Amino acid sequence: MQEDFYIADFSKGQWGSVRPIVEINTPENEGAQSLSADGKLLFFSACNRQDGYGSCDIYVSVMKEGKWQMPENAGYKLNSRKWEAQPSLSPNSDYLYFSSNREGGFGNKDIWRIKINGFNPDGLPVWGQVENLGDSINTSGVESSPFIHFNNKTLYFSSDGWLGMGKSDIFYSTLKQNNIWSKPVNIGYPINTQNNENGFVVDAGGTIAFFSSERDKNKGIDLYSARLTGKSKTAPVTYVKGKIIDSESKQALVGNIEITNFMDPKNGSFSRESRTNGEFLVCLPLGENYAFNITKKGYLFYSQSIHLDSLYSSVQPMNLMIELVPVKTGNQLVMRNLYFETDSFRLLKESFPELKKLYDLLVQNPTIIVEIGGHTDNVGSEGYNKLLSEKRAIEVKTYLTDKGINAKRIETKGYGISMPVDTNDTPEGRALNRRTEITIL
């Protein structure tokens, strides 16, 4: 029985013809694959190879120019002398989950994860620490086939150690905080049977699952799909896709992407670098609002507010072309994630992550002098809005000088309603007109 990878396209409700992935397949077995959300990385399991560390190891291949590159062993930090297999890459490529019988576990096979500290110039992961998911997930039995959903919170896995219906059942658990998980729940009938169910994955919409099962012993193991309902269904997820370029040369840039969840900044925030071609893709749960920033040394940072409560869906993602502006006299940046109390110059706590970025920019570029310009919409009188915008600009300056920035490097000006960038006839337009601009003098 020789195992290879195959692919089929789904279009207009039908699966197309099946074809092998020739760049990956060998005369040996390949199995248990996991794709990155952007489709650029493929992790899989392979056993008893000459470059292996143990009985089975995890391998990785990078997609370049439409072709998978020669797979490489993922390395000794991930693989051990024991059995490592069944990888599942987290949606934003910050962790790789896998099953292993390595030392330090709770049972026959446990679910572990390893931190990914960015990527090298070849697009391969730089590994960090390995950690066991603990006894809230693992038992004295076999836990296998982990799948971390695109919401980065719901973990599906197979187990014969928790109370089940048959040999190996599908369970799910929710991440409460860093590597602390809720008690696993059996997903129940009709997905689980008295036989083995494995390889459970769920789409970004959180409603359609795919898995393998031996429903009929005469037919062996087949692939099945199921519609999820109730608590087994996850919140839908969309993604933000884009490319970072230099605003003048239009050349691709590698920038640091930071996303902060306004409602849960501690657990709902992360940062990562774009790929060497400037492209990035991040998965974000719908129904949440985020501060989105991109930074790179020598450039003004990019600021955006992402509201996923109504504008986007799992099938209508957000696409961005981001032009980073060099630190140069006359250039400007708009701080979209500064928030003040209504009709007030008092800063809200949601503003502090972005203010810290402005502070860092001034520290990293100690010779620049800037103007902080306040702008408002047209609600209220012209005089009132001019005074309000001046006070807001001064409040930002006060934050910076309290942190140690020389006051002589910062000028302030309130423009009020005089320089709108959009119509004041819609809520969306007025929101764009309420802004703080930084100009390099």
Buried (B, 14 or more C-beta within 10 A) or exposed (E): EEEBBEEEEEEEEEEEEEEEBEBBBEEEBBBBBBEBBBEBBBBBBBBEBEEBBBEBBBBBBBBEEEEBBEBEBBBEBBBBEBBBBBBBBBBBBBBBBBBBBBEEBBBBBBBBBBBBEEBEEEBBBEBBEBBBBEEEBBBEBBBBBBBBBBBBBBBBBBBBBBEBBBBBBBBBBBBEEEBEBBEBBBBBEEBBBEBBBBBBBBBBBBBBBBBBBBEEEEEEBEEBEBEBEEEBBBBBBBBBBBBBBBBEEEEBBBBBBBBBBBEEBEBBBBBBBBBBBBBBBBBBBBEBBBBBBBBBEEBBBBBBBBEBEEEBBBEEBBEBEBBBBBBEEEBEBBBBBBBBEEEEBEBEEBBBBBBEBBBEBBEEBEEBBBBBBBBBBBEEEEEBBBBBBBBBBBBBBBBBBEEEBEEEBBBBBBBBBEEBEBEBEEEEBBBBBBBBBBBBE
